[in-house]
Amino acid sequence: MDNKILSLKEKFVSELDKIDNLADIESIRVSYLGKKGSITALLKGMKDLPNEERKTFGAEVNKLKAQAAQL
């Protein structure tokens, strides 16, 4: 699962580099942080993880979410 977080972060950063206008920013924000966004999907998928992995996985996803919101 950590590979998913890392690849999603790399994809997010590469898409940010290609931004030309405000509409692109909003589109990327929605596609990652929106109700059906990629990061949100990772958080929803936590229910399928064993209890031992949930805590660390959740912390990593929340860290990615905070970074994405800040950028």
C-alpha positions as CSV (number, residue, x, y, z in Angstrom):
1,M,0.0,0.0,0.0
2,D,2.9,2.4,0.6
3,N,3.7,2.2,-3.1
4,K,0.3,3.5,-3.8
5,I,0.9,6.5,-1.6
6,L,4.3,7.2,-3.1
7,S,3.1,6.9,-6.7
8,L,0.1,9.1,-6.0
9,K,2.3,11.7,-4.5
10,E,4.7,11.6,-7.5
11,K,1.7,11.9,-9.9
12,F,0.3,14.8,-7.9
13,V,3.5,16.7,-8.0
14,S,4.0,16.1,-11.7
15,E,0.5,17.4,-12.4
16,L,1.2,20.5,-10.3
17,D,4.2,21.3,-12.5
18,K,2.0,21.4,-15.6
19,I,-0.5,23.9,-14.2
20,D,-1.2,26.9,-16.5
21,N,-4.3,28.5,-14.9
22,L,-6.6,28.5,-11.9
23,A,-9.0,26.1,-13.5
24,D,-6.3,23.5,-13.7
25,I,-5.6,24.0,-9.9
26,E,-9.3,23.4,-9.1
27,S,-9.5,20.4,-11.3
28,I,-6.4,18.8,-9.7
29,R,-7.7,19.6,-6.2
30,V,-11.0,17.9,-6.9
31,S,-9.4,14.9,-8.6
32,Y,-7.3,14.3,-5.5
33,L,-9.1,15.8,-2.5
34,G,-12.7,15.7,-3.7
35,K,-15.4,13.4,-2.6
36,K,-14.4,10.8,-5.2
37,G,-10.8,11.8,-5.3
38,S,-7.7,9.6,-5.3
39,I,-6.6,10.5,-1.8
40,T,-10.1,10.1,-0.5
41,A,-10.3,6.7,-2.1
42,L,-7.2,5.6,-0.2
43,L,-8.7,6.7,3.1
44,K,-11.9,4.8,2.3
45,G,-9.9,1.7,1.5
46,M,-8.3,1.6,4.9
47,K,-11.3,-0.5,6.2
48,D,-9.8,-3.5,4.2
49,L,-6.4,-3.2,6.0
50,P,-5.5,-5.2,9.1
51,N,-5.6,-3.2,12.3
52,E,-1.8,-3.2,12.7
53,E,-1.3,-1.5,9.3
54,R,-4.2,0.9,9.5
55,K,-2.5,3.3,11.9
56,T,0.7,3.8,9.9
57,F,-1.1,3.8,6.6
58,G,-3.7,6.3,7.8
59,A,-0.9,8.6,9.1
60,E,0.9,8.5,5.7
61,V,-2.3,9.2,3.8
62,N,-3.2,12.1,6.1
63,K,0.3,13.5,5.6
64,L,-0.1,13.3,1.8
65,K,-3.6,14.9,2.1
66,A,-2.2,17.8,4.1
67,Q,0.7,18.3,1.6
68,A,-1.7,18.2,-1.3
69,A,-4.0,20.8,0.3
70,Q,-1.1,23.0,1.1
71,L,0.3,22.9,-2.4
